[in-house]
Amino acid sequence: MARILGTCSTAILASRPLSFPTSKSSVLSLPSTPGQSHGRKFYGGIGIPAKKGRSQFHVAVTNVATEISPAEQAQKLASKESQRPVYPFSAVVGQDEMKLCLLLNVIDPKIGGVMIMGDRGTGKSTIVRSLVDLLPQIQVVAGDPFNSDPEDPESMGMEVRESILKGDKLPVMTTKINMVDLPLGATEDRVCGTIDIEKALTEGVKAFEPGLLAKANRGILYVDEVNLLDDHLVDVLLDSAASGWNTVEREGISISHPARFILIGSGNPEEGELRPQLLDRFGMHAQVGTVRDAELRVKIVEERARFDKNPKEFRDSYKAEQEKLQQQIGSARSSLGSVEIDHDLRVKISKVCAELNVDGLRGDIVTNRAAKALAALKGRDKVTPEDIATVIPNCLRHRLRKDPLESIDSGLLVIEKFYEVFS
């Protein structure tokens, strides 16, 4: 079974053996040479209520272009197939820490997303976009622009809620989880959606054109170079991430819709730091480094050249591994609810957070969730200390108080405190 751990914690874990028994089926793998950790191939069988605004109009709410005909759906699928294929996730060499964080968020979206920081040209955006092939299927209300869950009121748009209260039978369809790119130059109206004021005045209808946040509901919102994002868009993301709802207010008219998404951001720390409020909204933090081993660099270049020469043939060569990983993710998602974590381990996690002076309780919650997702990924129904050791640096290091002149801690402080508490 292949095994993974973030490269930043590898050296410490290799030099300090755990004092508690470890599981034979663990995903933790500690290469004998820290510099070789990037060479481990990541194969398919990874072992490793809406806000009510005051309005002077008594109007009905309608969404623009919400009905999607079967012909349009077929056209949409055909256009997806004609797009340039993405690089296979299982073909990526190294960067195990980032890949594990992404997979855990797909298994449990409530972890809260991933912030990926590292050198330029290390494949951050390539790996994130390669996740598209592995995203599972979900049930949505057909024709609804918000991907409403037919069984979860918290993920329903207002129209769907009203239809259910009336007793209407809603058409349900299965679709793949969305991945939406948020461009740095996007306008606030494009992100939040717009209200047609003229139509509201003349026809008495709240005509709402959904934006990127509506499209990303129950899916993934990816922001490349997130540390360069304009402040007004950062404020929008903070509001939606905190409440799970997006509210658009225009000229006394208010419309709200669900906006619960996995927030994934990537960037280069040399280009600027992230606002602390937004950084804290990311459940996990992954660091990406440049591969220094010459042989591995050559292998990465050759694999990329193969993909560029014939993308279809390259993807076909990894088809079996991709399908195996897809099945493993689906199995982990279905068994996540049955995974348990002992009270003693919960107490120790909170003790680590308290002694590291982590503000708030988000660090405790995310660590518990990530450890359970990792156990589910490994096919177990109980969390071990080894699972916690794997994920706790990624869950806490960006939450530590630090000197303003210092960059984010590499995770060594978290690992040291972990051994102090768990030994």
ZAVO-506945 format. One record per residue (C-alpha): y, z, x. Coordinates in pm, whole numbers, padded with zeros to 5 digits, always signed. Each point is the difference from the previous one (the first is absolute). Layout:
BEGIN
YZX/...
END
This chain:
BEGIN
+00000+00000+00000/+00338-00094+00140/+00244+00286+00031/+00373+00028+00005/+00285+00231+00089/+00365-00055+00078/+00059-00074+00366/+00268+00267+00033/-00244+00286-00063/-00296-00142+00186/+00068+00147+00342/+00037+00356-00127/-00306-00016-00221/-00207-00142+00285/+00099+00280+00233/-00038+00287-00248/-00331+00009-00189/-00002+00136-00350/-00132+00351-00037/-00139-00075-00344/-00312-00210-00068/+00067-00369-00050/-00171-00244-00231/-00223-00274+00138/+00145-00246-00247/+00356+00065+00112/+00252-00275+00049/+00153+00181+00295/-00078-00188+00316/+00147+00099+00332/-00021-00269+00265/-00062+00124+00351/+00314-00173+00120/+00309+00042-00220/+00128-00341+00099/-00313-00162-00143/+00050+00129-00353/+00157-00328-00109/-00314-00192+00079/-00211+00148-00276/-00067-00274-00254/+00084+00095-00355/-00291-00145-00192/-00048-00032-00372/-00238+00296-00025/+00267+00239+00113/-00149+00331+00083/+00278+00100+00088/+02424+00412-03074/+00229-00245+00042/+00355+00110+00053/+00211-00052-00314/+00345-00137+00061/+00276+00019-00260/+00081-00335-00147/+00231-00109-00278/-00248-00271-00097/-00303+00061-00218/-00219-00263+00153/-00361-00082+00072/-00125-00025+00357/-00157-00325+00108/-00099-00125+00342/+00081-00348+00114/-00304-00221+00064/-00258+00271-00052/-00263-00215-00167/-00229-00176+00247/-00217-00276-00141/-00351-00076+00136/+00135-00326+00141/+00269+00186+00193/-00256+00246+00132/-00221-00286+00121/+00302-00162+00163/+00085+00330+00167/-00353+00031+00139/+00006-00360+00124/+00330+00058+00179/-00144+00312+00170/-00300-00197+00120/+00226-00270+00142/+00202+00250+00205/-00069+00040+00368/-00291+00243+00044/+00080+00343+00142/-00163+00138+00314/-00320+00194-00084/+00039+00378+00014/-00339+00050+00166/+00090-00252+00275/+00284+00213+00135/-00079+00141+00345/+00107+00361+00058/+00285+00176-00188/-00259+00229-00161/+00250+00268-00098/+00212-00239-00204/-00303-00158-00167/-00143+00337-00100/+00333+00113-00153/+00022-00322-00204/-00357+00031-00127/+00045+00364-00103/+00305-00097-00207/-00192-00277-00174/-00273+00253-00085/+00250+00260-00125/+00345-00149-00080/+00134+00352-00068/+00001+00068+00374/+00342-00160-00003/-00005-00299+00232/+00023-00059+00374/+00287-00027+00245/-00107-00219+00296/+00215+00017+00311/-00067-00172+00329/+00088-00264+00255/+00095-00347-00113/-00280-00257+00000/-00283+00249-00052/-00123-00148-00330/+00152+00250-00243/+00095-00249-00273/-00314-00209+00066/-00229+00298-00067/+00192+00114-00308/-00011-00347-00155/-00368-00036+00088/-00062+00293-00234/+00048-00237-00297/-00360-00124+00020/-00138+00354-00027/+00205+00120-00298/-00221+00097-00297/+00018-00121-00360/+00181+00202-00266/+00024-00015-00380/+00343-00104-00133/+00148-00087-00337/+00004-00380-00019/+00348-00154+00003/+00174+00326+00098/+00246-00040+00291/-00053+00360+00116/-00380-00019+00051/-00034+00282-00254/-00320+00201+00007/-00156-00018-00349/-00132+00357+00036/+00273+00184+00195/+00327+00069-00191/+00181+00078+00326/-00056-00357+00122/+00096-00173-00326/+00316-00188-00084/+00191+00103-00312/-00113-00301-00204/-00366+00075+00074/+00047+00366-00098/+00162-00099-00329/-00281-00245-00073/-00262+00271+00059/+00187+00245-00226/-00001-00265-00271/-00376-00033+00040/+00010-00357+00131/-00296-00124+00201/+00122-00112+00341/-00157-00290+00192/-00134+00127+00334/-00072-00204+00310/-00121+00067+00354/+00222-00095+00291/+00037+00075+00367/+00247+00263+00120/+00336-00159+00087/+00161+00004+00343/+00374-00060-00029/+00226-00070+00299/+00349+00152-00014/+00236-00221+00208/+00271+00176+00197/+00268-00219-00158/-00111+00053-00361/+00270+00089-00253/-00023+00314-00209/-00036-00208-00318/-00297-00188+00150/-00168+00328+00093/+00072+00198-00318/+00020-00278-00257/+00289-00122-00213/+00120+00037-00359/+00143-00301-00181/+00320+00153-00138/+00099-00316-00186/-00327-00007-00190/+00036+00368-00081/+00346-00055-00147/-00075-00320-00192/-00359+00058-00116/-00032+00378+00012/-00293-00022+00241/-00047+00177+00334/-00119-00303+00196/-00140+00138+00326/-00101-00215+00296/-00244+00212+00208/+00059+00033+00374/-00217+00069+00304/-00055+00366-00095/-00152-00109-00332/-00229-00244+00177/-00107+00267+00250/-00099+00255-00266/-00360+00116+00066/+00006-00214+00314/+00142-00006+00352/+00365-00039+00098/+00031-00113+00362/+00328+00022+00192/-00001-00159+00345/+00265+00138+00238/+00056+00283-00247/+00233+00180+00242/+00247-00292-00041/+00001+00020-00381/+00345+00035-00161/+00090+00349-00117/+00041-00101-00366/-00356-00135-00007/-00127+00313+00174/+00158+00204-00280/-00180-00213-00260/-00334+00050+00176/+00059+00376+00029/+00073+00029-00372/-00305-00203-00104/-00232+00169+00249/+00109+00344-00122/-00027-00061-00375/-00249-00287-00028/+00247-00172-00235/+00275-00256+00052/+00306+00026-00224/+00253-00282-00035/+00340+00093-00143/+00244-00278-00092/+00302+00021-00233/-00130+00292-00205/-00350-00149-00028/-00291+00178+00166/-00352-00128+00059/-00278+00185+00183/-00342-00115+00112/-00281+00152+00214/+00025-00066+00374/-00291+00175+00169/-00094-00179+00319/-00146+00052+00346/+00299-00023+00233/-00083-00158+00336/+00269-00044+00262/-00006-00129+00355/+00257-00011+00275/+00091+00036+00365/+00145+00343+00089/+00225-00162+00260/+00194-00169-00282/+00097+00326-00168/-00140+00310-00165/-00083+00037-00367/+00196+00230-00230/-00187+00335-00022/-00007-00013-00381/-00182-00335+00001/-00226+00089+00292/-00123+00307-00190/-00099-00224-00294/-00265-00170+00211/-00328+00186-00030/-00129-00099+00345/+00148-00118+00328/-00181-00236+00237/+00105-00082+00354/-00084-00337+00149/-00008-00066+00373/-00030-00313+00208/-00350-00067+00134/+00008+00036+00381/-00352-00114+00083/+00013-00362+00123/-00344-00093-00135/+00088+00126-00347/+00331-00184+00005/-00184-00322+00082/-00246+00062-00283/+00282+00058-00250/+00174-00321+00112/-00323-00199-00029/-00075+00134-00349/+00350-00087-00115/-00032-00350+00146/-00328-00047-00189/+00167+00105-00324/+00300-00230+00051/-00227-00295+00081/-00221+00030-00308/+00090+00291-00233/-00273-00075-00255/-00279-00012+00258/+00130+00318+00165/+00013+00185-00332/-00349-00120-00091/-00135+00150+00325/+00122+00344-00115/-00093-00040-00366/-00305+00228+00012/+00194+00280+00172/+00289-00033-00243/-00233+00022-00301/-00177+00303+00147/+00331+00177+00053/+00111-00092-00353/-00314+00157-00142/+00052+00312+00208/+00357+00036-00125/-00112-00047-00361/-00273+00260+00042/+00245+00246+00159/+00252-00045-00283/-00265+00066-00263/-00138+00310+00176/+00337+00149+00102/+00017+00227-00305/-00324+00174+00094/+00103+00082+00359/+00062+00372+00056/+00184+00195+00266/-00079+00368+00059/+00264+00261-00073/-00026+00125+00359/+00090-00346+00133/+00294-00025-00241/+00131+00333+00126/-00029-00113+00362/+00183-00327-00074/+00286+00193-00158/+00000+00243+00292/+00043-00292+00244/+00290-00132-00210/+00164+00343-00022/-00026+00069+00374/+00143-00343+00080/+00297+00079-00229/-00061-00308-00214/+00259-00012-00277/-00132-00007-00354/-00359-00032-00118/-00035-00377+00020/-00177+00029+00336/-00266+00234-00145/-00061-00227-00299/-00022-00322+00201/-00236+00152+00259/-00236+00119-00273/+00004-00340-00170/-00046-00197+00323/-00293+00218+00111/-00172-00049-00338/+00057-00377+00016/-00151-00010+00350/-00306+00193-00116/-00039-00245-00291/+00031-00292+00244/-00284+00148+00205/-00213+00041-00314/+00006+00380-00013/+00095+00235-00284/+00134+00281+00219/+00286+00013+00251/-00080+00121+00353/+00239+00140+00264/-00057-00323+00191/+00149-00200-00289/+00309+00221+00011/+00028-00039+00378/+00006-00377-00045/+00279-00019-00258/+00221+00304+00058/+00208-00151+00286/+00087-00301-00217/+00091+00224-00295/+00222+00251+00181/+00158-00138+00316/+00288-00178-00177/+00076+00319-00196/+00058+00225+00302/+00347+00123+00079/+00114-00158+00322/+00294-00034+00233/+00232-00280-00126/-00032-00174+00337/-00380-00005-00006/-00228-00256-00166/-00278+00096-00242/-00262+00228+00154/-00312-00186+00113/-00224+00245-00182/-00100+00211+00299/+00183+00305-00137/-00184-00034-00332/-00339-00032+00172/+00065+00307+00217/+00094+00207-00305/-00305-00135-00185/-00239+00126+00272/+00181+00332+00014/-00050+00055-00374/-00345-00159-00049/-00175+00131+00313/
END
